[in-house]
Amino acid sequence: MGTLWRSQPMQLIQLLVQRDSARDTMEELGNLGIIQFKDLNANVNSFQRVFVNEVKRCEELERKLRFVTEQIAHEKTALRETTAAPLDEYRPAAPPERFATLEDLESYLTGTEREMRDMNANQDSINKRYYDLIEMQHVLQKDNAFFGEGASDSPLLDEVGAVVKLGFVTGVIRKDEFAMFERIVWRSLRGNAIMKHAEIEEKIYDVATGVYVTKVAFIAFYQGQQADLRIKKICDSFGARTYACPDSAQQRGDLLEEIKMRIAEMATVRHKSEEHRRQLLAQLDQSLSTWVFLVRKEKAIYHAMNMFNYDVGRKCLIAEGWCPTTATEDVLNALNRATASSGSTVPSIMAVVRTREQPPTYFSTNKFTSSMQGIIEAYGTARYGEVNPTVFSIVTFPFLFAIMFGDAGHAAMMMAACVTMILFEKKLEKMRQNEIFDMLFGGRYVLLLMSFFSVFTGLIYNDIFGLGVNLCGTTWHYDARSGAFEKDPNRIYEFGIDSAWKGADNELYFYNSFKMKLSVIVGVIQMVVGVIMSLLNHIHFRQPLNIIFEFIPEMIFLCGLFGYLVVLIFVKWIFPLDNEPYLINVVIDVFLAFPNVPPADQMYSGQQLVQNLLAIACVLSIFVMLIPKPVILWLQHRRKMAQRVVVASDEEEADEQQRQAAEEEEDEFEFSEVFIHQSIHTIEFVLGCVSNTASYLRLWALSLAHAELSLVFYEQVLLLTVTYGNPVLVWVGFGVWGGATVAVLLIMEALSAFLHALRLHWVEFQNKFYQGDGYPFAPLAFKDIPCVIEL
C-alpha cells in the first residue's frame, strides 16, 4: 500500500548510447519497462528523423500481417457458417515458423502475401467457373420446362417458327431484381417479347458480393436483331448472367450431362484448392501473434530512437527519460548487457539530470488495486507527489456503495458472481468476451468488495431481499395490559436494527431518520478526511501559506458548522431530551438567531456560548481564507523585486537561460489574478461544504428506494401470486419476481449506486485535496504491446 500513497520517486536520466549498440540497448530497456523517454526532436518533422525508414518498414510488415489476419478471420467466419471442420484441424504437424531477425520475417511475409493473393485470385476464378456451371445447370433444367419438353421437340418454335424465326435469351438474375428487369424488358420491346421464369430452389453463391442469394432462371423470346441487342444491354445493366442454350432437346440433354461432369471435376479442384489454402492459413495462425509482437516491438524500438538526438561528432545517440529512482541499478545492468550482446567496445553512459520539470506520476499496482486506480485516474492523473485517493477509495468506495445498496440477499448473489469470476479468472482472461463483460471482469475485485460491504450493511439494516430477519431475537414485546409494544430496558439489540421495526407503523419514519443522519455523519467524516489530505499535500510541497490560510480556516469552517451538526446528532441519540428539535433548524439558527438560541432549539446547557463562538469562528475563517494569502504573496513578490541586483559582470558569468526563466517567473505575478483565484477557491469551498453535505443525502435516498422496490416486488408480484393458491401462477410469479430482482435491483440499482458513489468520490471527496493535473508514467514496455491485430 505504501507505493500507492504517493507516486514513486522519479528522476530524469540521460543516456549516451553508441549507434551500433542502440538497438540492443533499447531492446534491453524495453524488456525492463521502466523508462519513459522524452521527445528531444519535438520540432523535427516525423519524416526527417533518423530512423524513419525503419519505422516505415515495420509499418509495411504490420500491413502484411493485417492482411494475413483478415484472411484468417474471413476463413474462420466462413467455416463457422458451414459444416466444415474448424481451421485448427487443418494445422500441419510441423512446428510453426520462427524467425530470429526481422529480415527473415520480412522475406517470409513478402512471399506469403504474394502466395495468398495468387491463391485468392485462383480461388475466385475457380469459384466463378464453378458457380457459372451450377447456374448453367439450373438454366438447362428450367429451359426444358420453358420449351415444353414432352409433346414435341420444340412446340413453341414449331408453332410460331413456321411463319417467322424467334430468337431467345436465357440466364439467371437475382430474385429481388427480376420484377424490375421484367418490366424494363416489356417496356423496351413494347410488349413484343415472351418472358418465362422459375425460381431456383437452392441459393446460389454470388461471387461479386460473397453471399448466397436466391436467383431466378428466365428465358425471353423475341423477334429481330434490334430486340436482341436491347435485351442483352438490359441484362448487362442488371448484372444478369446469360448462357448459350441450344433450342434442341437432344442438344440440351447432351450439354446438361457434360455440365454435370465438369461440375464434378471442378468441385474436386475447388476442394483441393480450399484445403491447401486452409492449411496455409492454419499454419500462419499458429505463429501470427508471435510475428505481430516481433514487428510491433521493433516499431516501438525505432519510434523511441527517433526521439533521441544524434551527435554526429561522437557518433552516438543522446536520450533523456524518466525512471523510478529505485530502478537505477536495473538500468545500469541493462546497459551493460546490451553493450556485451552488441559487441560494442564503447559502453553506454547514464547520468542523472537535475531539472525543475514536473515528473510523471507512477503508482505500482496489482490486479487488486489496478481497477480502483483506473477509476480514480478517469477523473485525472494525480500531480506528482500529491496524495493518491485510491488508498482511501479502495475501502470508502465500496462502503458508500453498500450504504446505498444495502441488501444482504441481493449482495450475496452479486458476491457469488464475483467469486466465480475470481476462481476462474485464468480461463476467463484467455476468452474473448464482449466489452461489457470485459469491464465487469476487470473490476471483479472492486465488485467483490462492494458486495461484501453490501452484505454487512444489509445485515445492519436487517434487510434481506427486502424482508427483515429475526437474527438475535427482538427486544420488543406486546404488553396486553397497556395494549402497546414495550422495549426490554435491560437489553440492547446485539447487531444491527431490531427486526421488530420491519412492518411497524412507524417503520418508514424510523428508517428515514436513521439513514438520513447516517448519511450526514459519513459525508462530514469523508470531507474532513479530504481536508486533512490537503494538509499532507501542503506539507509535502512545502506550502506554509496554504497550511495557515487555507487548511486551518477550512477545518474551522467545516467542523464548526457541519462537525457541530454531527455532534448534535450523537447528542440527540445518546441523551434523552425534553424537546427534540429539528437539527437542521438548530444549525441554521446559529447564524439567523445570533447571538440568541430559540427555546425550541435548546438541547444542552451552555449552548448559546458554544454556538456564538462557532458562528464567529466560521465567519472569521472565511475572511482568513480570502484576504491574507494574496496580500502576503504580493508582499513577497515586492521583496524579491527590491532585492534583485543585476551586475553586468555577473550577467556575463551567469547562466542566461536560468536567469531569464527566473525573471519571467517573477514578472508573471499579477495580484488581481491571485486575488480572483483565491476568491473563487474561498467561495467554492464555503458553498461546496453546504452543497456537498446535502449531496451525501443521496446515500439515504438510494438506500430507501432500493428497500422500497424490493418490498414492492415481493408483495405485489411474488406474494400476490401465492395468495391465489395456483401452482402455475406461483411459478410465473416467482419467475417475474426473479427477473425483476436481477434486472432492476441487481443491475439497474447497482449501476445507479455505483455512479452515485463515483460522484461522491470525484466531487465531494477529491475536490478537497486532489488536483489531478499530472500526467501518467508511460514507459517503453514490451509487455504492454498487444499481440493481436484488431480488425
C-alpha positions in Angstrom: 0.0 0.0 0.0 3.0 2.3 0.5 3.6 2.5 -3.2 0.1 3.8 -3.6 0.3 6.6 -1.1 2.3 8.9 -3.4 3.9 8.5 -6.8 7.2 6.6 -6.7 10.2 9.0 -6.7 11.2 9.7 -10.3 14.4 11.0 -11.8 15.4 12.4 -15.1 18.3 10.4 -16.6 20.4 11.0 -19.7 21.8 8.1 -21.8 24.7 8.2 -24.2 24.5 5.2 -26.5 26.7 4.2 -29.4 24.7 3.9 -32.6 25.8 0.3 -33.3 24.6 -0.8 -29.9 21.5 1.4 -29.8 19.0 -1.2 -31.0 20.2 -3.8 -28.5 20.2 -1.2 -25.7 16.6 -0.3 -26.5 15.6 -3.9 -26.5 17.0 -4.5 -23.0 15.4 -1.3 -21.7 12.1 -2.2 -23.3 12.2 -5.6 -21.7 12.9 -3.8 -18.4 9.9 -1.4 -19.0 10.8 1.3 -16.5 11.9 4.3 -18.7 9.6 6.9 -20.3 11.7 8.6 -23.0 11.3 12.3 -23.7 11.0 13.5 -27.3 14.1 15.6 -27.9 13.1 16.2 -31.5 9.7 17.7 -31.0 10.4 20.4 -33.6 11.6 17.9 -36.2 9.1 16.5 -38.8 8.4 12.8 -38.5 9.7 12.2 -42.0 13.0 13.9 -41.2 14.0 11.8 -38.3 17.0 9.4 -38.3 15.1 6.0 -38.1 12.1 6.9 -40.2 12.9 4.2 -42.8 13.0 1.5 -40.1 9.6 2.7 -38.8 8.1 2.7 -42.3 9.5 -0.8 -42.8 7.8 -2.0 -39.6 4.5 -0.4 -40.7 4.7 -2.2 -44.0 5.2 -5.5 -42.2 2.3 -4.7 -39.9 0.2 -4.1 -43.1 1.1 -7.5 -44.4 0.2 -9.1 -41.0 -3.1 -7.3 -41.0 -3.8 -8.7 -44.5 -3.0 -12.2 -43.2 -5.2 -11.6 -40.1 -8.1 -10.6 -42.3 -7.7 -13.7 -44.4 -7.7 -15.9 -41.3 -10.7 -14.2 -39.8 -12.6 -14.4 -43.1 -11.9 -18.1 -43.4 -12.9 -18.8 -39.8 -16.2 -17.0 -40.3 -16.8 -18.9 -43.5 -16.1 -22.2 -41.7 -18.5 -21.4 -38.9 -21.3 -20.8 -41.3 -20.8 -24.3 -42.9 -20.4 -27.8 -41.6 -16.7 -28.0 -42.3 -14.1 -28.6 -39.7 -12.7 -25.6 -37.8 -9.4 -24.1 -39.0 -7.4 -25.5 -36.1 -7.9 -29.0 -37.5 -6.0 -28.1 -40.7 -2.8 -27.3 -38.8 0.2 -29.3 -40.0 2.2 -31.5 -37.6 5.3 -29.5 -38.3 6.3 -26.8 -35.7 5.4 -23.2 -36.6 7.8 -21.0 -38.4 10.2 -19.0 -36.1 12.4 -16.1 -37.2 15.3 -14.7 -35.3 15.6 -11.5 -37.3 13.2 -9.0 -38.8 14.8 -9.5 -42.2 13.9 -13.2 -42.3 10.3 -12.4 -41.3 10.0 -9.7 -43.9 11.2 -12.1 -46.6 8.8 -14.8 -45.5 5.8 -12.4 -45.2 6.5 -10.9 -48.7 6.4 -14.4 -50.2 3.4 -15.4 -48.2 1.4 -12.3 -49.1 2.2 -12.9 -52.8 1.2 -16.5 -52.5 -2.0 -15.7 -50.6 -3.0 -13.1 -53.3 -2.3 -15.6 -56.1 -4.3 -18.2 -54.2 -7.2 -15.8 -53.7 -7.2 -14.9 -57.3 -7.1 -18.5 -58.3 -9.8 -19.4 -55.8 -12.0 -16.6 -57.1 -11.5 -17.8 -60.7 -12.3 -21.4 -59.7 -15.4 -20.3 -57.7 -16.6 -18.2 -60.6 -16.3 -21.0 -63.1 -17.8 -23.5 -60.6 -20.9 -21.4 -59.9 -21.2 -20.4 -63.5 -21.6 -24.2 -64.2 -24.1 -24.5 -61.4 -26.1 -21.7 -62.8 -26.0 -23.1 -66.3 -27.1 -26.5 -65.0 -30.2 -24.9 -63.4 -30.8 -22.9 -66.6 -30.8 -26.0 -68.8 -33.1 -27.8 -66.3 -35.5 -24.9 -66.3 -35.3 -24.4 -70.0 -36.7 -27.9 -70.5 -39.9 -26.7 -68.9 -39.8 -23.4 -70.7 -39.6 -25.1 -74.1 -42.4 -27.5 -73.1 -40.5 -30.7 -73.5 -42.6 -33.9 -73.9 -45.1 -33.3 -76.6 -42.7 -32.4 -79.3 -39.1 -31.2 -79.6 -40.0 -27.5 -79.5 -43.7 -26.8 -79.9 -43.3 -23.1 -79.3 -40.8 -22.7 -82.1 -42.6 -25.2 -84.4 -45.9 -23.3 -84.0 -44.6 -19.8 -84.4 -41.4 -20.5 -86.3 -43.4 -21.9 -89.3 -44.1 -18.2 -90.1 -41.2 -16.4 -88.5 -38.0 -17.4 -86.7 -37.9 -16.3 -83.0 -34.7 -15.6 -81.0 -34.3 -16.1 -77.3 -32.0 -15.2 -74.4 -31.8 -17.3 -71.2 -29.9 -16.8 -68.0 -30.3 -16.0 -64.2 -30.9 -12.9 -62.2 -31.3 -12.1 -58.5 -34.9 -12.6 -57.4 -35.3 -9.2 -55.9 -34.3 -7.6 -59.2 -36.4 -9.7 -61.5 -39.7 -7.7 -61.3 -37.9 -4.5 -62.4 -36.0 -6.4 -65.0 -39.2 -7.9 -66.5 -40.9 -4.5 -66.5 -38.0 -2.8 -68.3 -37.8 -5.6 -70.9 -41.5 -5.3 -71.5 -41.4 -1.5 -71.9 -38.3 -1.5 -74.0 -39.6 -4.1 -76.5 -43.2 -2.6 -76.3 -44.6 -5.9 -75.3 -43.1 -7.8 -78.3 -41.5 -10.4 -76.1 -42.5 -13.6 -74.2 -40.9 -13.8 -70.8 -40.9 -17.0 -68.7 -39.2 -17.6 -65.4 -38.8 -20.0 -62.5 -37.2 -19.6 -59.1 -34.1 -21.8 -58.5 -34.7 -23.9 -55.4 -31.2 -23.7 -53.8 -29.4 -20.5 -53.0 -26.6 -19.6 -55.4 -23.3 -18.1 -54.2 -22.8 -14.7 -55.7 -19.1 -14.2 -56.4 -19.4 -10.4 -56.6 -20.9 -9.9 -53.2 -19.6 -13.1 -51.5 -23.0 -14.2 -50.1 -25.6 -16.8 -51.0 -28.7 -15.3 -52.8 -31.9 -16.5 -54.3 -31.9 -16.3 -58.1 -34.4 -16.8 -60.9 -33.9 -18.6 -64.2 -35.5 -16.8 -67.1 -36.0 -17.0 -70.8 -37.1 -14.2 -73.1 -38.4 -14.9 -76.7 -38.3 -12.0 -79.2 -38.0 -11.2 -82.8 -35.4 -9.2 -84.7 -31.8 -8.1 -84.3 -32.6 -4.8 -82.6 -34.6 -6.6 -79.9 -31.7 -8.9 -79.4 -29.3 -6.0 -78.8 -31.7 -4.2 -76.5 -32.4 -7.2 -74.3 -28.8 -8.1 -73.9 -27.9 -4.5 -72.9 -30.7 -4.7 -70.3 -29.3 -7.9 -69.0 -25.8 -6.3 -68.7 -27.2 -3.3 -66.8 -29.0 -5.5 -64.3 -26.0 -7.8 -63.9 -28.0 -10.8 -65.2 -25.8 -13.6 -66.4 -26.9 -15.1 -69.8 -25.9 -18.5 -71.2 -25.9 -20.0 -74.6 -28.6 -22.7 -74.7 -29.4 -25.0 -77.7 -33.0 -25.0 -78.9 -32.9 -28.7 -79.5 -33.9 -31.1 -76.7 -31.2 -33.6 -77.6 -28.5 -30.9 -77.6 -29.7 -29.6 -74.3 -29.6 -33.1 -72.8 -26.1 -33.7 -74.0 -24.9 -30.3 -72.8 -26.5 -30.9 -69.4 -24.6 -34.2 -69.0 -21.4 -32.5 -70.0 -22.1 -29.7 -67.5 -22.6 -32.2 -64.7 -19.3 -33.9 -65.4 -17.5 -30.6 -65.5 -19.1 -29.6 -62.2 -17.9 -32.8 -60.5 -14.3 -32.2 -61.8 -14.5 -28.5 -60.8 -15.8 -29.5 -57.3 -12.7 -31.7 -56.8 -10.3 -29.0 -57.9 -12.2 -26.5 -55.7 -12.0 -28.7 -52.7 -8.3 -29.3 -53.1 -7.6 -25.6 -53.6 -9.6 -24.7 -50.4 -7.8 -27.4 -48.4 -4.4 -26.1 -49.4 -5.4 -22.6 -48.6 -6.8 -23.5 -45.2 -3.6 -25.5 -44.4 -1.6 -22.4 -45.1 -3.8 -20.2 -43.1 -3.8 -22.6 -40.2 0.0 -22.7 -40.3 0.1 -18.9 -40.3 -2.4 -18.7 -37.5 -0.1 -20.7 -35.2 2.7 -18.0 -35.4 0.7 -14.9 -36.1 0.7 -13.5 -32.5 4.5 -14.0 -32.2 5.1 -12.2 -35.5 2.8 -9.3 -34.5 4.7 -8.9 -31.2 8.0 -9.0 -33.0 7.1 -6.4 -35.6 5.4 -4.1 -33.0 8.4 -4.4 -30.7 10.8 -3.4 -33.5 8.4 -0.5 -34.3 8.4 0.7 -30.7 12.2 0.5 -30.5 12.7 2.7 -33.6 9.9 5.0 -32.7 11.6 5.6 -29.3 15.1 6.0 -31.0 13.5 8.7 -33.3 13.1 10.8 -30.1 16.8 10.8 -29.4 19.4 13.4 -30.5 22.1 12.2 -32.8 25.6 13.5 -32.0 27.4 13.4 -35.4 30.8 14.1 -33.9 30.8 11.4 -31.3 28.5 9.1 -33.4 26.2 8.4 -30.5 22.6 8.9 -29.6 21.6 11.1 -26.7 18.4 10.1 -24.9 16.6 11.5 -21.9 13.8 9.9 -19.9 12.1 9.4 -16.6 12.5 6.4 -14.4 12.0 5.5 -10.8 14.9 6.2 -8.5 14.8 2.7 -7.3 15.4 1.4 -10.8 18.9 3.0 -11.3 20.8 -0.3 -10.7 18.5 -2.2 -13.1 19.0 0.4 -15.9 22.8 0.2 -15.5 22.7 -3.6 -15.6 20.5 -3.5 -18.8 23.0 -1.1 -20.4 25.9 -3.4 -19.6 24.0 -6.4 -21.0 23.3 -4.5 -24.2 26.9 -3.5 -24.6 28.1 -7.1 -24.2 25.5 -8.5 -26.6 26.1 -6.0 -29.3 29.9 -6.4 -29.1 30.4 -2.6 -28.8 33.8 -1.5 -27.5 32.4 1.7 -26.0 29.9 1.3 -23.1 26.7 3.2 -22.7 26.7 6.0 -20.2 23.9 7.0 -17.8 23.8 10.3 -15.9 21.1 11.7 -13.6 20.0 15.2 -14.7 18.7 17.8 -12.2 15.6 19.5 -13.6 12.7 21.6 -12.5 10.3 19.8 -14.8 7.3 18.0 -13.3 8.0 14.3 -13.4 5.3 11.8 -14.5 3.2 10.1 -11.9 3.7 6.4 -11.3 1.9 4.1 -9.0 2.8 0.4 -8.8 -0.5 -1.5 -8.8 -1.6 -5.1 -9.0 -4.7 -6.9 -10.2 -6.5 -6.0 -6.9 -5.7 -2.2 -6.9 -5.4 -1.5 -10.6 -9.2 -1.3 -11.2 -9.7 1.2 -8.4 -6.7 3.2 -9.6 -8.2 3.3 -13.1 -11.5 4.7 -11.6 -9.6 7.4 -9.9 -7.4 8.3 -12.9 -10.6 8.5 -15.1 -11.1 11.8 -13.2 -7.4 12.9 -13.7 -3.9 11.7 -13.1 -2.5 12.7 -9.8 0.0 15.5 -9.7 3.5 14.2 -9.0 3.9 13.9 -5.2 0.3 14.5 -4.1 -1.7 12.0 -2.1 -3.4 9.3 -4.1 -7.1 9.0 -3.3 -7.0 5.3 -4.3 -5.6 4.4 -0.8 -8.9 5.5 0.8 -11.2 4.8 -2.1 -10.4 1.0 -2.0 -12.5 1.0 1.2 -14.7 4.0 1.1 -16.0 3.5 -2.5 -17.4 0.0 -1.8 -18.7 1.2 1.6 -20.6 4.2 0.2 -22.0 1.8 -2.5 -23.1 -0.6 0.2 -24.9 2.2 2.2 -27.0 2.8 -0.9 -27.4 -0.8 -2.0 -27.9 -2.2 1.5 -29.5 -5.6 0.9 -27.7 -8.7 2.1 -29.7 -11.1 -0.2 -29.0 -9.2 -3.4 -25.4 -8.6 -2.3 -24.9 -12.3 -1.7 -26.0 -13.0 -5.3 -23.5 -10.4 -6.6 -20.8 -11.8 -4.4 -21.4 -15.3 -5.9 -20.9 -13.9 -9.4 -17.7 -12.1 -8.3 -16.3 -15.2 -6.6 -17.0 -17.2 -9.7 -15.1 -14.7 -11.9 -12.1 -14.7 -9.4 -12.0 -18.5 -9.2 -12.0 -18.9 -13.0 -10.1 -15.7 -13.8 -7.2 -17.5 -15.6 -9.6 -19.2 -18.0 -11.7 -16.1 -18.5 -8.7 -14.0 -19.2 -8.0 -16.1 -22.3 -11.5 -15.9 -23.6 -12.6 -13.0 -25.8 -15.8 -11.7 -24.3 -17.9 -8.6 -25.1 -17.0 -5.2 -23.9 -19.4 -5.1 -21.0 -18.2 -8.4 -19.6 -14.6 -7.4 -20.0 -15.3 -4.2 -18.0 -17.0 -6.2 -15.2 -14.3 -8.8 -15.2 -11.6 -6.1 -14.9 -13.3 -4.7 -11.9 -14.1 -8.1 -10.3 -12.2 -7.3 -7.0 -13.9 -3.9 -6.7 -17.3 -5.7 -7.2 -16.3 -8.3 -4.6 -15.6 -5.5 -2.0 -18.9 -3.8 -3.0 -20.9 -7.0 -2.5 -19.0 -7.8 0.8 -19.8 -4.4 2.3 -23.3 -4.6 1.0 -23.8 -7.9 2.9 -22.6 -6.1 6.0 -24.8 -3.0 5.6 -27.8 -5.3 4.7 -27.4 -7.1 7.9 -27.1 -3.8 9.8 -30.3 -2.6 8.1 -31.8 -6.1 8.7 -32.8 -6.1 5.0 -32.5 -9.5 3.1 -34.4 -9.5 -0.2 -36.5 -6.6 1.2 -37.5 -8.6 4.3 -36.5 -8.5 7.9 -35.0 -11.5 9.7 -35.1 -12.1 13.4 -31.4 -12.7 13.8 -30.9 -12.1 17.6 -34.5 -12.2 18.9 -36.4 -9.0 19.2 -36.1 -6.7 22.3 -39.8 -5.6 21.9 -42.8 -7.4 23.3 -46.5 -6.7 23.4 -47.9 -5.7 26.8 -51.6 -6.8 26.9 -52.3 -4.5 29.9 -51.2 -1.3 28.2 -52.1 -2.5 24.7 -48.8 -1.4 23.3 -45.4 -2.6 22.4 -42.7 -2.1 25.1 -38.9 -2.5 24.9 -36.9 -4.5 27.3 -35.0 -1.9 29.2 -32.2 -4.4 30.3 -31.2 -5.4 26.8 -29.6 -3.7 23.8 -30.0 -5.3 20.4 -26.8 -7.1 19.7 -26.3 -6.4 16.0 -27.9 -4.0 13.5 -31.6 -2.9 13.7 -34.2 -4.9 15.6 -36.4 -6.9 13.3 -39.5 -5.5 15.1 -39.2 -2.3 13.2 -40.0 -4.3 10.0 -43.7 -3.9 9.4 -44.2 -1.4 12.2 -46.5 1.5 11.6 -43.6 4.0 12.0 -41.1 1.8 10.1 -40.6 4.3 7.3 -40.2 7.2 9.8 -37.6 5.3 11.8 -35.5 4.2 8.8 -35.7 7.6 7.2 -34.4 9.3 10.4 -31.6 6.7 10.8 -30.4 6.6 7.2 -30.5 10.4 6.8 -28.4 11.0 9.9 -26.0 8.2 8.9 -25.6 9.8 5.5 -24.7 13.2 7.1 -22.2 11.6 9.5 -20.4 9.6 6.8 -20.3 12.6 4.5 -18.9 15.0 7.0 -16.2 12.4 8.1 -15.2 11.9 4.5 -15.0 15.6 3.8 -12.9 16.1 6.9 -10.5 13.4 5.8 -10.3 15.1 2.4 -9.3 18.4 4.1 -6.7 16.6 6.2 -5.2 15.1 3.0 -4.8 18.7 1.7 -2.7 19.4 4.8 -0.4 16.4 3.9 -0.1 17.8 0.4 0.8 21.3 1.7 3.4 19.8 3.9 4.9 17.7 1.1 5.1 20.6 -1.3 6.3 22.9 1.5 3.5 25.5 1.3 3.2 27.1 4.7 0.9 29.8 3.5 -1.6 27.1 2.4 -1.4 25.5 5.8 -2.1 28.7 7.7 -4.5 30.4 5.4 -6.3 27.5 3.8 -6.2 24.3 5.8 -6.8 25.8 9.3 -9.7 28.1 8.3 -11.2 25.3 6.2 -11.1 22.9 9.1 -12.6 25.6 11.4 -15.5 26.3 9.0 -16.2 22.6 8.1 -16.0 21.3 11.7 -17.6 24.4 13.2 -20.7 24.2 11.1 -21.2 20.6 9.9 -19.0 18.9 12.5 -21.2 20.6 15.1 -24.2 19.1 13.3 -22.7 15.6 13.7 -22.1 16.2 17.4 -25.8 17.3 17.7 -26.9 14.0 16.0 -25.0 12.0 18.6 -26.3 14.1 21.4 -29.9 13.5 20.2 -29.1 9.8 20.0 -27.4 9.3 23.3 -29.1 11.7 25.7 -32.9 11.9 26.4 -34.3 15.4 25.6 -37.4 17.0 26.9 -37.9 18.5 23.4 -36.4 17.1 20.3 -35.7 20.0 17.9 -35.1 19.6 14.2 -31.3 19.6 13.9 -31.2 21.5 10.6 -33.2 24.3 12.3 -30.6 24.4 15.1 -27.7 24.8 12.7 -29.5 27.4 10.6 -30.4 29.4 13.8 -26.7 29.5 14.7 -26.5 32.4 12.2 -30.0 33.6 11.8 -30.8 33.8 15.6 -27.3 35.1 16.5 -26.5 35.7 19.4 -29.5 34.1 20.9 -30.8 30.5 20.9 -34.5 30.0 20.4 -36.2 27.9 23.1 -37.3 25.4 20.6 -33.6 24.7 19.7 -32.4 24.3 23.3 -30.6 20.9 23.7 -27.9 21.4 26.4 -26.6 23.9 28.9 -24.1 26.4 27.6 -25.4 26.0 24.1 -25.6 29.8 23.5 -21.9 30.4 24.2 -20.8 27.4 22.1 -22.9 28.4 19.1 -21.9 32.1 19.3 -18.2 31.1 19.3 -18.7 28.7 16.4 -20.6 31.4 14.4 -17.8 33.9 14.9 -15.1 31.4 14.1 -16.8 30.3 10.9 -17.3 33.9 9.7 -13.7 34.9 10.5 -12.4 31.8 8.8 -14.0 32.9 5.5 -12.0 36.2 5.6 -8.8 34.4 6.7 -9.2 32.2 3.6 -9.9 35.2 1.3 -7.6 38.1 2.2 -4.2 37.3 3.8 -2.7 34.9 1.3 -2.9 37.2 -1.8 -1.6 40.1 0.2 1.4 38.1 1.6 2.2 36.8 -1.9 2.2 40.3 -3.2 4.5 41.5 -0.4 6.8 38.6 -1.1 6.9 39.5 -4.7 7.7 43.1 -3.9 10.5 42.0 -1.6 12.1 39.8 -4.4 11.9 42.6 -6.9 13.6 45.0 -4.5 16.4 42.6 -3.7 17.2 41.8 -7.3 20.5 43.5 -8.0 21.8 42.9 -11.5 25.6 43.3 -12.1 26.9 43.4 -15.6 29.9 41.2 -14.8 27.6 38.7 -13.0 25.3 38.6 -16.0 28.0 37.5 -18.3 29.1 34.7 -15.9 25.5 33.7 -15.0 23.6 31.1 -17.0 21.5 33.3 -19.3 18.6 30.8 -19.7 18.2 30.3 -15.9 18.3 34.0 -15.3 15.6 34.7 -17.9 13.4 31.9 -16.6 13.6 33.2 -13.1 12.8 36.8 -14.3 9.8 35.5 -16.3 8.5 33.6 -13.3 8.8 36.6 -11.1 7.3 39.0 -13.6 4.3 36.8 -14.2 2.9 37.7 -10.8 -0.4 39.5 -11.0 -2.2 40.5 -7.8 -5.6 40.7 -9.4 -5.3 37.2 -10.8 -4.1 35.8 -7.5 -6.9 37.5 -5.6 -9.6 36.3 -8.0 -8.2 32.8 -7.8 -8.3 32.9 -4.0 -11.8 34.4 -4.1 -13.0 31.5 -6.3 -11.4 29.0 -4.0 -13.0 30.5 -0.9 -16.5 30.8 -2.4 -16.2 27.3 -3.9 -15.2 25.8 -0.5 -17.8 27.6 1.5 -20.7 26.9 -0.8 -19.3 23.4 -1.5 -19.4 22.5 2.1 -23.2 23.1 2.1 -23.9 21.5 -1.3 -21.6 18.6 -0.7 -23.2 17.8 2.7 -26.6 17.9 1.0 -25.2 15.7 -1.8 -24.4 12.9 0.7 -28.1 12.6 1.4 -28.2 10.6 -1.8 -26.9 7.7 0.4 -30.2 7.9 2.3 -32.4 8.4 -0.8 -31.0 5.4 -2.8 -31.0 3.1 0.2 -34.7 3.9 0.8 -35.5 3.5 -2.9 -33.8 0.1 -3.0 -35.6 -1.2 0.1 -39.0 0.0 -1.1 -38.5 -1.5 -4.6 -37.5 -4.8 -3.0 -40.6 -4.8 -0.8 -42.9 -3.8 -3.7 -41.6 -6.6 -5.9 -42.1 -9.1 -3.1 -45.6 -8.1 -2.0 -47.1 -7.1 -5.4 -45.6 -9.9 -7.5 -44.4 -12.9 -5.5 -46.7 -12.8 -2.5 -49.8 -11.8 -4.6 -49.5 -14.9 -6.8 -49.1 -17.1 -3.7 -52.4 -15.9 -2.3 -54.3 -17.3 -5.3 -53.1 -20.9 -4.5 -52.5 -21.8 -8.1 -49.1 -23.6 -8.6 -48.8 -22.3 -12.1 -49.3 -18.7 -11.0 -46.8 -19.2 -8.2 -44.2 -20.4 -10.8 -45.0 -17.5 -13.0 -44.9 -15.0 -10.1 -41.5 -16.4 -9.0 -40.1 -16.0 -12.5 -41.3 -12.4 -12.8 -40.0 -11.7 -9.3 -36.6 -13.3 -10.1 -36.4 -11.4 -13.4 -37.3 -8.1 -11.8 -34.8 -8.7 -9.0 -31.9 -9.4 -11.3 -32.8 -6.7 -14.0 -33.9 -3.9 -11.7 -32.3 -4.5 -8.3 -29.1 -6.2 -9.2 -28.3 -4.5 -12.5 -30.0 -1.1 -12.6 -29.9 -0.3 -8.9 -26.3 -1.5 -8.6 -25.3 0.7 -11.6 -27.1 3.6 -10.1 -25.4 3.2 -6.7 -22.0 2.8 -8.5 -22.4 6.0 -10.4 -23.5 7.9 -7.2 -20.6 6.6 -5.2 -18.3 7.6 -8.1 -19.7 11.1 -8.0 -19.3 11.4 -4.2 -15.6 10.5 -4.6 -14.8 12.6 -7.6 -16.7 15.8 -6.5 -17.4 15.7 -2.8 -14.2 14.0 -1.6 -11.4 14.6 -4.1 -12.1 18.3 -4.7 -10.8 19.0 -1.1 -7.2 18.0 -2.0 -6.8 16.3 -5.4 -5.5 18.5 -8.2 -5.5 15.7 -10.8 -3.4 17.7 -13.3 -0.4 15.4 -13.6 0.5 13.1 -16.5 0.9 9.3 -16.2 4.1 7.4 -16.4 4.1 5.7 -19.9 7.4 3.7 -20.2 8.7 1.8 -23.2 7.5 -1.7 -22.1 7.2 -4.6 -24.4 4.9 -6.5 -22.0 2.2 -3.9 -22.8 2.4 -4.5 -26.6 -0.8 -6.2 -27.8 -0.1 -9.4 -29.8 -3.4 -9.3 -31.7 -4.4 -7.1 -34.6 -7.8 -5.6 -34.1 -9.8 -5.6 -37.3 
